[in-house]
Amino acid sequence: MGRLCKRGRNWLQVYNGDGDVRECSWTSDGVIGSLIDYTIPELYHGEAAKKMRKRLMEQDYSKCVVDGCPYLMTGEICNIQTELGEIPEYPEELYLAFENDCNYRCMSCTVHNYLEGRTKEELEHNYDIIESRIRQALPYAKRIGANGLGELFTSKRILRLLSEWKPLAPPEECSVRLETNGSLFDKKHWEQIENLGQYNLEVAITVMSFDELTYQRLSGVQYPIRRIEDNLRFVKGLREKGIINMLEIATVVMADNFRTLPEFARRCIEEFGADYVRLRPYDNWGAQDEMEEFFTNIRNPKHPWYSEYKETMAHPYLAHPKVHDHSGGNDAYTRKSVPFELSDMKWRILTKILEESDKVMSSISEINNLVIYGMGNITHILVKEMNARNIPLLCIIDSYKESGCFEGVPVYNIKEVKGLVNNEISIIVMSLTGISDVYKNLNEYCIQGKVIPIWDIIDDVEISDRLKYINRL
Ligand code: SF4
């Protein structure tokens, strides 16, 4: 029997007020249904869950988001694989993150969107169903976690479930992972869930920065940093008493805070007793636009401060055995060359056609029965260069332009294309995105032939790799 990523087998998270459940938070096919409609065993043994497990068994990670998944990013995936074996009725690991309530407003986070447009009554109705179905499954879990999508100490229902957890397995076989921003982790709040101290307890606290202004800006709050520092000292006390068994302090590495990382790590370890300092790679969860994302994502080699970032990451303190860079030292997988990436690529293709016109035209002249799809700027330049060399072109097709003529070449709106229903033509497609839609469009109008994206003509590996990636080709 093959092996699969253990998240796909053991892990289940209830992650919003609609009761949606997922088998992994870093995949595009992780959502397996809702607790409003089904029980946990029904979802855990349902078709969507089986399908994802099958994919993982085949070592197919095409739906896993590399910039989100630390195992893929660091190449550690083999170390977290497990046998499929017999799947138990209930999952061993259950993560509770359905309240989505948070006292922070972090700039890349979308968690507050989950609550938008819902009345209190709707949410309470859903929460009642979700809570009752989680209660059925909780005794069977050996490992539970909260929160990850919202703040633990503002999540009243989750706190109640945690405080009442009575696992069937003996305490020494059970473990808990708590994730929090730490701003409310004081004695009074801790007492609500101090029963968790009997299990193997991990606590992960994410602090954006120890610099007060940076902390406030990145977290969207006005709390003084002293509040976090005091709470971290309280948590350190629990760690020293052995109530907490593993203390992780994390931050999200961004352009705004990377310069202070060595000092951040030193304070976490020496002042606050962290066992593990996690440097989390930044990811845009959808709250930031393209421009903000570009200037935040310091792991993008195109970022203007990238070299300084690499120098900072080479600081000796960041080689401390307790410091863990979850990017694996890798650059961002999704790289944007500039905020307006597609415009930039269009310019580069145009420049290539003009600067290396002999080479580009030589490639084009070898193509028989040529048609161009798309009447944009690149086509204008290309057709003029072809005409100057007497390279024949049957016609130009466009989905939006009216039929007519350009530089002596017939232009057809796709609905009016004539005489091209054969397999002998070659179609150079000028669109840089939406290529699969172009293929569908051509098929719909029975325009068949060899399709050649423009980037295959201009011989630039970087552009061609990037556009293939963008088009999922
Ligand atoms: S490989 Fe990573 S993203 Fe894919 S299922 Fe496992 S943990 Fe999730």
Residues whose N, C-alpha, C, O or C-beta is under 5 A from the ligand:
A	BS01	SF4	C5 R7 G8 C24 W26 T27 C64 V65 C69 Y71
